[in-house]
Amino acid sequence: MANGQFTEFLKKKQARETPNRTIDWEKRRDIWLDKVKSLMLEINNWLLPYQDQGLLHTQNSPHSIYEEVMGKWGRYEATRMTITIGLDTVSLTPVGMVILGGLGRMDLEGPLGKIKMVLSDTDQKPSFHVVRITSTYPGENTPQTPDNEGLSIENRMTSANWYFVPPDERQKTMLRVTADTFTEQLQSLVRP
């Protein structure tokens, strides 16, 4: 005896994952690289007054990324930023765009640790859990779907922002990357 809900679930899943729905990896990669470049330009502008005073130095260099799932589009060049403060060096390195819980990731790493930054269209910290529906009445115990569910990945990436990922479970929302939050996080990674 076939379960009607399960059959419907399988049909919806098959429709979403049908081979004729090809992923435009080149377009996604280009959007991702634009988001990385835009953030690096913004950070450079935020740090420019400190560079002008000789308090720090920034340098960009090529960084090679390989994401196997992307096939022929999976090997590409991005930019890594190195920030030198005194004798300490902090690097801002793009990790990739195919990640769990976000639309891309970069790492900010210095002598005192590493802080993850994700490209996301929500400030909510990613969480993974199983939703179980216990009622058969319409509307009761129905899991809520995110507002962005109907949007394409490309549209979500285009409108997404950069966030610092909280290091533990106490903070449920992520911290938006701004001039102030970036310099705070940067300071936390170098020796006083």
MODELLER restraints for C-alpha pairs under 7 A, 6 or more apart:
rsr = mdl.restraints
at = mdl.atoms
rsr.add(forms.Gaussian(group=physical.xy_distance, feature=features.Distance(at['CA:25:A'], at['CA:70:A']), mean=6.17, stdev=0.5))
rsr.add(forms.Gaussian(group=physical.xy_distance, feature=features.Distance(at['CA:25:A'], at['CA:73:A']), mean=6.21, stdev=0.5))
rsr.add(forms.Gaussian(group=physical.xy_distance, feature=features.Distance(at['CA:26:A'], at['CA:73:A']), mean=6.03, stdev=0.5))
rsr.add(forms.Gaussian(group=physical.xy_distance, feature=features.Distance(at['CA:28:A'], at['CA:154:A']), mean=6.00, stdev=0.5))
rsr.add(forms.Gaussian(group=physical.xy_distance, feature=features.Distance(at['CA:31:A'], at['CA:157:A']), mean=6.98, stdev=0.5))
rsr.add(forms.Gaussian(group=physical.xy_distance, feature=features.Distance(at['CA:31:A'], at['CA:158:A']), mean=6.70, stdev=0.5))
rsr.add(forms.Gaussian(group=physical.xy_distance, feature=features.Distance(at['CA:32:A'], at['CA:97:A']), mean=6.66, stdev=0.5))
rsr.add(forms.Gaussian(group=physical.xy_distance, feature=features.Distance(at['CA:33:A'], at['CA:78:A']), mean=6.70, stdev=0.5))
rsr.add(forms.Gaussian(group=physical.xy_distance, feature=features.Distance(at['CA:46:A'], at['CA:179:A']), mean=5.85, stdev=0.5))
rsr.add(forms.Gaussian(group=physical.xy_distance, feature=features.Distance(at['CA:50:A'], at['CA:56:A']), mean=6.03, stdev=0.5))
rsr.add(forms.Gaussian(group=physical.xy_distance, feature=features.Distance(at['CA:51:A'], at['CA:57:A']), mean=5.62, stdev=0.5))
rsr.add(forms.Gaussian(group=physical.xy_distance, feature=features.Distance(at['CA:55:A'], at['CA:85:A']), mean=6.84, stdev=0.5))
rsr.add(forms.Gaussian(group=physical.xy_distance, feature=features.Distance(at['CA:56:A'], at['CA:83:A']), mean=6.96, stdev=0.5))
rsr.add(forms.Gaussian(group=physical.xy_distance, feature=features.Distance(at['CA:56:A'], at['CA:84:A']), mean=5.59, stdev=0.5))
rsr.add(forms.Gaussian(group=physical.xy_distance, feature=features.Distance(at['CA:56:A'], at['CA:85:A']), mean=4.76, stdev=0.5))
rsr.add(forms.Gaussian(group=physical.xy_distance, feature=features.Distance(at['CA:56:A'], at['CA:86:A']), mean=6.98, stdev=0.5))
rsr.add(forms.Gaussian(group=physical.xy_distance, feature=features.Distance(at['CA:57:A'], at['CA:83:A']), mean=5.69, stdev=0.5))
rsr.add(forms.Gaussian(group=physical.xy_distance, feature=features.Distance(at['CA:57:A'], at['CA:84:A']), mean=5.10, stdev=0.5))
rsr.add(forms.Gaussian(group=physical.xy_distance, feature=features.Distance(at['CA:57:A'], at['CA:85:A']), mean=6.77, stdev=0.5))
rsr.add(forms.Gaussian(group=physical.xy_distance, feature=features.Distance(at['CA:58:A'], at['CA:81:A']), mean=6.77, stdev=0.5))
rsr.add(forms.Gaussian(group=physical.xy_distance, feature=features.Distance(at['CA:58:A'], at['CA:82:A']), mean=5.55, stdev=0.5))
rsr.add(forms.Gaussian(group=physical.xy_distance, feature=features.Distance(at['CA:58:A'], at['CA:83:A']), mean=4.48, stdev=0.5))
rsr.add(forms.Gaussian(group=physical.xy_distance, feature=features.Distance(at['CA:58:A'], at['CA:84:A']), mean=6.30, stdev=0.5))
rsr.add(forms.Gaussian(group=physical.xy_distance, feature=features.Distance(at['CA:59:A'], at['CA:81:A']), mean=5.68, stdev=0.5))
rsr.add(forms.Gaussian(group=physical.xy_distance, feature=features.Distance(at['CA:59:A'], at['CA:82:A']), mean=5.19, stdev=0.5))
rsr.add(forms.Gaussian(group=physical.xy_distance, feature=features.Distance(at['CA:59:A'], at['CA:83:A']), mean=6.61, stdev=0.5))
rsr.add(forms.Gaussian(group=physical.xy_distance, feature=features.Distance(at['CA:60:A'], at['CA:79:A']), mean=6.33, stdev=0.5))
rsr.add(forms.Gaussian(group=physical.xy_distance, feature=features.Distance(at['CA:60:A'], at['CA:80:A']), mean=5.60, stdev=0.5))
rsr.add(forms.Gaussian(group=physical.xy_distance, feature=features.Distance(at['CA:60:A'], at['CA:81:A']), mean=4.47, stdev=0.5))
rsr.add(forms.Gaussian(group=physical.xy_distance, feature=features.Distance(at['CA:60:A'], at['CA:82:A']), mean=6.25, stdev=0.5))
rsr.add(forms.Gaussian(group=physical.xy_distance, feature=features.Distance(at['CA:61:A'], at['CA:79:A']), mean=5.64, stdev=0.5))
rsr.add(forms.Gaussian(group=physical.xy_distance, feature=features.Distance(at['CA:61:A'], at['CA:80:A']), mean=5.33, stdev=0.5))
rsr.add(forms.Gaussian(group=physical.xy_distance, feature=features.Distance(at['CA:61:A'], at['CA:81:A']), mean=6.49, stdev=0.5))
rsr.add(forms.Gaussian(group=physical.xy_distance, feature=features.Distance(at['CA:62:A'], at['CA:77:A']), mean=6.48, stdev=0.5))
rsr.add(forms.Gaussian(group=physical.xy_distance, feature=features.Distance(at['CA:62:A'], at['CA:78:A']), mean=5.94, stdev=0.5))
rsr.add(forms.Gaussian(group=physical.xy_distance, feature=features.Distance(at['CA:62:A'], at['CA:79:A']), mean=4.76, stdev=0.5))
rsr.add(forms.Gaussian(group=physical.xy_distance, feature=features.Distance(at['CA:62:A'], at['CA:80:A']), mean=6.08, stdev=0.5))
rsr.add(forms.Gaussian(group=physical.xy_distance, feature=features.Distance(at['CA:63:A'], at['CA:77:A']), mean=5.63, stdev=0.5))
rsr.add(forms.Gaussian(group=physical.xy_distance, feature=features.Distance(at['CA:63:A'], at['CA:78:A']), mean=5.07, stdev=0.5))
rsr.add(forms.Gaussian(group=physical.xy_distance, feature=features.Distance(at['CA:63:A'], at['CA:79:A']), mean=5.25, stdev=0.5))
rsr.add(forms.Gaussian(group=physical.xy_distance, feature=features.Distance(at['CA:63:A'], at['CA:80:A']), mean=5.67, stdev=0.5))
rsr.add(forms.Gaussian(group=physical.xy_distance, feature=features.Distance(at['CA:64:A'], at['CA:76:A']), mean=5.94, stdev=0.5))
rsr.add(forms.Gaussian(group=physical.xy_distance, feature=features.Distance(at['CA:64:A'], at['CA:77:A']), mean=4.64, stdev=0.5))
rsr.add(forms.Gaussian(group=physical.xy_distance, feature=features.Distance(at['CA:64:A'], at['CA:78:A']), mean=6.18, stdev=0.5))
rsr.add(forms.Gaussian(group=physical.xy_distance, feature=features.Distance(at['CA:65:A'], at['CA:75:A']), mean=5.73, stdev=0.5))
rsr.add(forms.Gaussian(group=physical.xy_distance, feature=features.Distance(at['CA:65:A'], at['CA:76:A']), mean=5.49, stdev=0.5))
rsr.add(forms.Gaussian(group=physical.xy_distance, feature=features.Distance(at['CA:65:A'], at['CA:77:A']), mean=6.12, stdev=0.5))
rsr.add(forms.Gaussian(group=physical.xy_distance, feature=features.Distance(at['CA:65:A'], at['CA:96:A']), mean=6.92, stdev=0.5))
rsr.add(forms.Gaussian(group=physical.xy_distance, feature=features.Distance(at['CA:66:A'], at['CA:74:A']), mean=5.23, stdev=0.5))
rsr.add(forms.Gaussian(group=physical.xy_distance, feature=features.Distance(at['CA:66:A'], at['CA:75:A']), mean=4.37, stdev=0.5))
rsr.add(forms.Gaussian(group=physical.xy_distance, feature=features.Distance(at['CA:66:A'], at['CA:76:A']), mean=6.56, stdev=0.5))
rsr.add(forms.Gaussian(group=physical.xy_distance, feature=features.Distance(at['CA:67:A'], at['CA:74:A']), mean=4.56, stdev=0.5))
rsr.add(forms.Gaussian(group=physical.xy_distance, feature=features.Distance(at['CA:67:A'], at['CA:75:A']), mean=6.44, stdev=0.5))
rsr.add(forms.Gaussian(group=physical.xy_distance, feature=features.Distance(at['CA:68:A'], at['CA:74:A']), mean=5.67, stdev=0.5))
rsr.add(forms.Gaussian(group=physical.xy_distance, feature=features.Distance(at['CA:80:A'], at['CA:92:A']), mean=5.76, stdev=0.5))
rsr.add(forms.Gaussian(group=physical.xy_distance, feature=features.Distance(at['CA:80:A'], at['CA:93:A']), mean=4.87, stdev=0.5))
rsr.add(forms.Gaussian(group=physical.xy_distance, feature=features.Distance(at['CA:80:A'], at['CA:94:A']), mean=6.68, stdev=0.5))
rsr.add(forms.Gaussian(group=physical.xy_distance, feature=features.Distance(at['CA:81:A'], at['CA:91:A']), mean=5.71, stdev=0.5))
rsr.add(forms.Gaussian(group=physical.xy_distance, feature=features.Distance(at['CA:81:A'], at['CA:92:A']), mean=5.05, stdev=0.5))
rsr.add(forms.Gaussian(group=physical.xy_distance, feature=features.Distance(at['CA:81:A'], at['CA:93:A']), mean=6.69, stdev=0.5))
rsr.add(forms.Gaussian(group=physical.xy_distance, feature=features.Distance(at['CA:82:A'], at['CA:89:A']), mean=6.71, stdev=0.5))
rsr.add(forms.Gaussian(group=physical.xy_distance, feature=features.Distance(at['CA:82:A'], at['CA:90:A']), mean=5.79, stdev=0.5))
rsr.add(forms.Gaussian(group=physical.xy_distance, feature=features.Distance(at['CA:82:A'], at['CA:91:A']), mean=4.47, stdev=0.5))
rsr.add(forms.Gaussian(group=physical.xy_distance, feature=features.Distance(at['CA:82:A'], at['CA:92:A']), mean=6.34, stdev=0.5))
rsr.add(forms.Gaussian(group=physical.xy_distance, feature=features.Distance(at['CA:83:A'], at['CA:89:A']), mean=5.69, stdev=0.5))
rsr.add(forms.Gaussian(group=physical.xy_distance, feature=features.Distance(at['CA:83:A'], at['CA:90:A']), mean=5.11, stdev=0.5))
rsr.add(forms.Gaussian(group=physical.xy_distance, feature=features.Distance(at['CA:83:A'], at['CA:91:A']), mean=6.17, stdev=0.5))
rsr.add(forms.Gaussian(group=physical.xy_distance, feature=features.Distance(at['CA:84:A'], at['CA:90:A']), mean=6.38, stdev=0.5))
rsr.add(forms.Gaussian(group=physical.xy_distance, feature=features.Distance(at['CA:88:A'], at['CA:111:A']), mean=6.84, stdev=0.5))
rsr.add(forms.Gaussian(group=physical.xy_distance, feature=features.Distance(at['CA:88:A'], at['CA:190:A']), mean=6.21, stdev=0.5))
rsr.add(forms.Gaussian(group=physical.xy_distance, feature=features.Distance(at['CA:89:A'], at['CA:110:A']), mean=6.05, stdev=0.5))
rsr.add(forms.Gaussian(group=physical.xy_distance, feature=features.Distance(at['CA:90:A'], at['CA:108:A']), mean=6.83, stdev=0.5))
rsr.add(forms.Gaussian(group=physical.xy_distance, feature=features.Distance(at['CA:90:A'], at['CA:109:A']), mean=5.41, stdev=0.5))
rsr.add(forms.Gaussian(group=physical.xy_distance, feature=features.Distance(at['CA:90:A'], at['CA:110:A']), mean=4.25, stdev=0.5))
rsr.add(forms.Gaussian(group=physical.xy_distance, feature=features.Distance(at['CA:91:A'], at['CA:108:A']), mean=5.68, stdev=0.5))
rsr.add(forms.Gaussian(group=physical.xy_distance, feature=features.Distance(at['CA:91:A'], at['CA:109:A']), mean=5.32, stdev=0.5))
rsr.add(forms.Gaussian(group=physical.xy_distance, feature=features.Distance(at['CA:91:A'], at['CA:110:A']), mean=6.52, stdev=0.5))
rsr.add(forms.Gaussian(group=physical.xy_distance, feature=features.Distance(at['CA:92:A'], at['CA:106:A']), mean=6.71, stdev=0.5))
rsr.add(forms.Gaussian(group=physical.xy_distance, feature=features.Distance(at['CA:92:A'], at['CA:107:A']), mean=5.65, stdev=0.5))
rsr.add(forms.Gaussian(group=physical.xy_distance, feature=features.Distance(at['CA:92:A'], at['CA:108:A']), mean=4.53, stdev=0.5))
rsr.add(forms.Gaussian(group=physical.xy_distance, feature=features.Distance(at['CA:92:A'], at['CA:109:A']), mean=6.60, stdev=0.5))
rsr.add(forms.Gaussian(group=physical.xy_distance, feature=features.Distance(at['CA:93:A'], at['CA:106:A']), mean=5.36, stdev=0.5))
rsr.add(forms.Gaussian(group=physical.xy_distance, feature=features.Distance(at['CA:93:A'], at['CA:107:A']), mean=5.24, stdev=0.5))
rsr.add(forms.Gaussian(group=physical.xy_distance, feature=features.Distance(at['CA:93:A'], at['CA:108:A']), mean=6.56, stdev=0.5))
rsr.add(forms.Gaussian(group=physical.xy_distance, feature=features.Distance(at['CA:94:A'], at['CA:105:A']), mean=6.25, stdev=0.5))
rsr.add(forms.Gaussian(group=physical.xy_distance, feature=features.Distance(at['CA:94:A'], at['CA:106:A']), mean=4.17, stdev=0.5))
rsr.add(forms.Gaussian(group=physical.xy_distance, feature=features.Distance(at['CA:94:A'], at['CA:107:A']), mean=6.47, stdev=0.5))
rsr.add(forms.Gaussian(group=physical.xy_distance, feature=features.Distance(at['CA:95:A'], at['CA:105:A']), mean=5.44, stdev=0.5))
rsr.add(forms.Gaussian(group=physical.xy_distance, feature=features.Distance(at['CA:95:A'], at['CA:106:A']), mean=5.10, stdev=0.5))
rsr.add(forms.Gaussian(group=physical.xy_distance, feature=features.Distance(at['CA:95:A'], at['CA:107:A']), mean=6.86, stdev=0.5))
rsr.add(forms.Gaussian(group=physical.xy_distance, feature=features.Distance(at['CA:96:A'], at['CA:104:A']), mean=5.54, stdev=0.5))
rsr.add(forms.Gaussian(group=physical.xy_distance, feature=features.Distance(at['CA:96:A'], at['CA:105:A']), mean=5.66, stdev=0.5))
rsr.add(forms.Gaussian(group=physical.xy_distance, feature=features.Distance(at['CA:97:A'], at['CA:103:A']), mean=5.58, stdev=0.5))
rsr.add(forms.Gaussian(group=physical.xy_distance, feature=features.Distance(at['CA:97:A'], at['CA:104:A']), mean=3.63, stdev=0.5))
rsr.add(forms.Gaussian(group=physical.xy_distance, feature=features.Distance(at['CA:97:A'], at['CA:105:A']), mean=6.22, stdev=0.5))
rsr.add(forms.Gaussian(group=physical.xy_distance, feature=features.Distance(at['CA:98:A'], at['CA:104:A']), mean=6.21, stdev=0.5))
rsr.add(forms.Gaussian(group=physical.xy_distance, feature=features.Distance(at['CA:101:A'], at['CA:126:A']), mean=5.06, stdev=0.5))
rsr.add(forms.Gaussian(group=physical.xy_distance, feature=features.Distance(at['CA:102:A'], at['CA:118:A']), mean=6.01, stdev=0.5))
rsr.add(forms.Gaussian(group=physical.xy_distance, feature=features.Distance(at['CA:102:A'], at['CA:119:A']), mean=5.89, stdev=0.5))
rsr.add(forms.Gaussian(group=physical.xy_distance, feature=features.Distance(at['CA:102:A'], at['CA:120:A']), mean=5.21, stdev=0.5))
rsr.add(forms.Gaussian(group=physical.xy_distance, feature=features.Distance(at['CA:103:A'], at['CA:118:A']), mean=6.98, stdev=0.5))
rsr.add(forms.Gaussian(group=physical.xy_distance, feature=features.Distance(at['CA:103:A'], at['CA:119:A']), mean=5.13, stdev=0.5))
rsr.add(forms.Gaussian(group=physical.xy_distance, feature=features.Distance(at['CA:103:A'], at['CA:120:A']), mean=5.65, stdev=0.5))
rsr.add(forms.Gaussian(group=physical.xy_distance, feature=features.Distance(at['CA:103:A'], at['CA:157:A']), mean=6.33, stdev=0.5))
rsr.add(forms.Gaussian(group=physical.xy_distance, feature=features.Distance(at['CA:104:A'], at['CA:118:A']), mean=5.62, stdev=0.5))
rsr.add(forms.Gaussian(group=physical.xy_distance, feature=features.Distance(at['CA:104:A'], at['CA:119:A']), mean=5.02, stdev=0.5))
rsr.add(forms.Gaussian(group=physical.xy_distance, feature=features.Distance(at['CA:105:A'], at['CA:117:A']), mean=5.60, stdev=0.5))
rsr.add(forms.Gaussian(group=physical.xy_distance, feature=features.Distance(at['CA:105:A'], at['CA:118:A']), mean=4.42, stdev=0.5))
rsr.add(forms.Gaussian(group=physical.xy_distance, feature=features.Distance(at['CA:105:A'], at['CA:119:A']), mean=6.16, stdev=0.5))
rsr.add(forms.Gaussian(group=physical.xy_distance, feature=features.Distance(at['CA:106:A'], at['CA:116:A']), mean=6.14, stdev=0.5))
rsr.add(forms.Gaussian(group=physical.xy_distance, feature=features.Distance(at['CA:106:A'], at['CA:117:A']), mean=5.15, stdev=0.5))
rsr.add(forms.Gaussian(group=physical.xy_distance, feature=features.Distance(at['CA:106:A'], at['CA:118:A']), mean=6.41, stdev=0.5))
rsr.add(forms.Gaussian(group=physical.xy_distance, feature=features.Distance(at['CA:107:A'], at['CA:114:A']), mean=6.62, stdev=0.5))
rsr.add(forms.Gaussian(group=physical.xy_distance, feature=features.Distance(at['CA:107:A'], at['CA:115:A']), mean=5.84, stdev=0.5))
rsr.add(forms.Gaussian(group=physical.xy_distance, feature=features.Distance(at['CA:107:A'], at['CA:116:A']), mean=4.71, stdev=0.5))
rsr.add(forms.Gaussian(group=physical.xy_distance, feature=features.Distance(at['CA:107:A'], at['CA:117:A']), mean=5.92, stdev=0.5))
rsr.add(forms.Gaussian(group=physical.xy_distance, feature=features.Distance(at['CA:108:A'], at['CA:114:A']), mean=5.64, stdev=0.5))
rsr.add(forms.Gaussian(group=physical.xy_distance, feature=features.Distance(at['CA:108:A'], at['CA:115:A']), mean=5.16, stdev=0.5))
rsr.add(forms.Gaussian(group=physical.xy_distance, feature=features.Distance(at['CA:108:A'], at['CA:116:A']), mean=6.34, stdev=0.5))
rsr.add(forms.Gaussian(group=physical.xy_distance, feature=features.Distance(at['CA:109:A'], at['CA:115:A']), mean=6.31, stdev=0.5))
rsr.add(forms.Gaussian(group=physical.xy_distance, feature=features.Distance(at['CA:109:A'], at['CA:189:A']), mean=6.98, stdev=0.5))
rsr.add(forms.Gaussian(group=physical.xy_distance, feature=features.Distance(at['CA:110:A'], at['CA:189:A']), mean=5.03, stdev=0.5))
rsr.add(forms.Gaussian(group=physical.xy_distance, feature=features.Distance(at['CA:110:A'], at['CA:190:A']), mean=6.20, stdev=0.5))
rsr.add(forms.Gaussian(group=physical.xy_distance, feature=features.Distance(at['CA:111:A'], at['CA:189:A']), mean=6.07, stdev=0.5))
rsr.add(forms.Gaussian(group=physical.xy_distance, feature=features.Distance(at['CA:111:A'], at['CA:190:A']), mean=5.86, stdev=0.5))
rsr.add(forms.Gaussian(group=physical.xy_distance, feature=features.Distance(at['CA:112:A'], at['CA:189:A']), mean=4.68, stdev=0.5))
rsr.add(forms.Gaussian(group=physical.xy_distance, feature=features.Distance(at['CA:112:A'], at['CA:190:A']), mean=5.91, stdev=0.5))
rsr.add(forms.Gaussian(group=physical.xy_distance, feature=features.Distance(at['CA:113:A'], at['CA:189:A']), mean=5.86, stdev=0.5))
rsr.add(forms.Gaussian(group=physical.xy_distance, feature=features.Distance(at['CA:116:A'], at['CA:164:A']), mean=5.97, stdev=0.5))
rsr.add(forms.Gaussian(group=physical.xy_distance, feature=features.Distance(at['CA:116:A'], at['CA:165:A']), mean=5.61, stdev=0.5))
rsr.add(forms.Gaussian(group=physical.xy_distance, feature=features.Distance(at['CA:117:A'], at['CA:162:A']), mean=6.50, stdev=0.5))
rsr.add(forms.Gaussian(group=physical.xy_distance, feature=features.Distance(at['CA:117:A'], at['CA:163:A']), mean=5.37, stdev=0.5))
rsr.add(forms.Gaussian(group=physical.xy_distance, feature=features.Distance(at['CA:117:A'], at['CA:164:A']), mean=4.45, stdev=0.5))
rsr.add(forms.Gaussian(group=physical.xy_distance, feature=features.Distance(at['CA:117:A'], at['CA:165:A']), mean=5.78, stdev=0.5))
rsr.add(forms.Gaussian(group=physical.xy_distance, feature=features.Distance(at['CA:118:A'], at['CA:162:A']), mean=5.60, stdev=0.5))
rsr.add(forms.Gaussian(group=physical.xy_distance, feature=features.Distance(at['CA:118:A'], at['CA:163:A']), mean=5.36, stdev=0.5))
rsr.add(forms.Gaussian(group=physical.xy_distance, feature=features.Distance(at['CA:118:A'], at['CA:164:A']), mean=6.49, stdev=0.5))
rsr.add(forms.Gaussian(group=physical.xy_distance, feature=features.Distance(at['CA:118:A'], at['CA:165:A']), mean=6.83, stdev=0.5))
rsr.add(forms.Gaussian(group=physical.xy_distance, feature=features.Distance(at['CA:119:A'], at['CA:160:A']), mean=6.10, stdev=0.5))
rsr.add(forms.Gaussian(group=physical.xy_distance, feature=features.Distance(at['CA:119:A'], at['CA:161:A']), mean=5.50, stdev=0.5))
rsr.add(forms.Gaussian(group=physical.xy_distance, feature=features.Distance(at['CA:119:A'], at['CA:162:A']), mean=4.54, stdev=0.5))
rsr.add(forms.Gaussian(group=physical.xy_distance, feature=features.Distance(at['CA:119:A'], at['CA:163:A']), mean=6.40, stdev=0.5))
rsr.add(forms.Gaussian(group=physical.xy_distance, feature=features.Distance(at['CA:120:A'], at['CA:160:A']), mean=5.06, stdev=0.5))
rsr.add(forms.Gaussian(group=physical.xy_distance, feature=features.Distance(at['CA:120:A'], at['CA:161:A']), mean=5.58, stdev=0.5))
rsr.add(forms.Gaussian(group=physical.xy_distance, feature=features.Distance(at['CA:120:A'], at['CA:162:A']), mean=6.29, stdev=0.5))
rsr.add(forms.Gaussian(group=physical.xy_distance, feature=features.Distance(at['CA:121:A'], at['CA:156:A']), mean=6.21, stdev=0.5))
rsr.add(forms.Gaussian(group=physical.xy_distance, feature=features.Distance(at['CA:121:A'], at['CA:159:A']), mean=6.73, stdev=0.5))
rsr.add(forms.Gaussian(group=physical.xy_distance, feature=features.Distance(at['CA:121:A'], at['CA:160:A']), mean=4.26, stdev=0.5))
rsr.add(forms.Gaussian(group=physical.xy_distance, feature=features.Distance(at['CA:121:A'], at['CA:161:A']), mean=6.20, stdev=0.5))
rsr.add(forms.Gaussian(group=physical.xy_distance, feature=features.Distance(at['CA:123:A'], at['CA:173:A']), mean=5.49, stdev=0.5))
rsr.add(forms.Gaussian(group=physical.xy_distance, feature=features.Distance(at['CA:123:A'], at['CA:174:A']), mean=5.08, stdev=0.5))
rsr.add(forms.Gaussian(group=physical.xy_distance, feature=features.Distance(at['CA:124:A'], at['CA:172:A']), mean=6.47, stdev=0.5))
rsr.add(forms.Gaussian(group=physical.xy_distance, feature=features.Distance(at['CA:124:A'], at['CA:173:A']), mean=4.52, stdev=0.5))
rsr.add(forms.Gaussian(group=physical.xy_distance, feature=features.Distance(at['CA:124:A'], at['CA:174:A']), mean=5.97, stdev=0.5))
rsr.add(forms.Gaussian(group=physical.xy_distance, feature=features.Distance(at['CA:125:A'], at['CA:172:A']), mean=5.54, stdev=0.5))
rsr.add(forms.Gaussian(group=physical.xy_distance, feature=features.Distance(at['CA:125:A'], at['CA:173:A']), mean=5.01, stdev=0.5))
rsr.add(forms.Gaussian(group=physical.xy_distance, feature=features.Distance(at['CA:125:A'], at['CA:174:A']), mean=5.60, stdev=0.5))
rsr.add(forms.Gaussian(group=physical.xy_distance, feature=features.Distance(at['CA:131:A'], at['CA:143:A']), mean=6.85, stdev=0.5))
rsr.add(forms.Gaussian(group=physical.xy_distance, feature=features.Distance(at['CA:133:A'], at['CA:141:A']), mean=5.61, stdev=0.5))
rsr.add(forms.Gaussian(group=physical.xy_distance, feature=features.Distance(at['CA:133:A'], at['CA:142:A']), mean=6.46, stdev=0.5))
rsr.add(forms.Gaussian(group=physical.xy_distance, feature=features.Distance(at['CA:134:A'], at['CA:141:A']), mean=6.54, stdev=0.5))
rsr.add(forms.Gaussian(group=physical.xy_distance, feature=features.Distance(at['CA:135:A'], at['CA:141:A']), mean=6.16, stdev=0.5))
rsr.add(forms.Gaussian(group=physical.xy_distance, feature=features.Distance(at['CA:162:A'], at['CA:176:A']), mean=6.14, stdev=0.5))
rsr.add(forms.Gaussian(group=physical.xy_distance, feature=features.Distance(at['CA:162:A'], at['CA:177:A']), mean=5.56, stdev=0.5))
rsr.add(forms.Gaussian(group=physical.xy_distance, feature=features.Distance(at['CA:163:A'], at['CA:174:A']), mean=5.83, stdev=0.5))
rsr.add(forms.Gaussian(group=physical.xy_distance, feature=features.Distance(at['CA:163:A'], at['CA:175:A']), mean=5.25, stdev=0.5))
rsr.add(forms.Gaussian(group=physical.xy_distance, feature=features.Distance(at['CA:163:A'], at['CA:176:A']), mean=4.34, stdev=0.5))
rsr.add(forms.Gaussian(group=physical.xy_distance, feature=features.Distance(at['CA:163:A'], at['CA:177:A']), mean=5.13, stdev=0.5))
rsr.add(forms.Gaussian(group=physical.xy_distance, feature=features.Distance(at['CA:164:A'], at['CA:174:A']), mean=5.82, stdev=0.5))
rsr.add(forms.Gaussian(group=physical.xy_distance, feature=features.Distance(at['CA:164:A'], at['CA:175:A']), mean=5.05, stdev=0.5))
rsr.add(forms.Gaussian(group=physical.xy_distance, feature=features.Distance(at['CA:164:A'], at['CA:176:A']), mean=6.30, stdev=0.5))
rsr.add(forms.Gaussian(group=physical.xy_distance, feature=features.Distance(at['CA:164:A'], at['CA:177:A']), mean=6.39, stdev=0.5))
rsr.add(forms.Gaussian(group=physical.xy_distance, feature=features.Distance(at['CA:165:A'], at['CA:174:A']), mean=5.33, stdev=0.5))
rsr.add(forms.Gaussian(group=physical.xy_distance, feature=features.Distance(at['CA:165:A'], at['CA:175:A']), mean=6.81, stdev=0.5))
rsr.add(forms.Gaussian(group=physical.xy_distance, feature=features.Distance(at['CA:166:A'], at['CA:174:A']), mean=5.96, stdev=0.5))
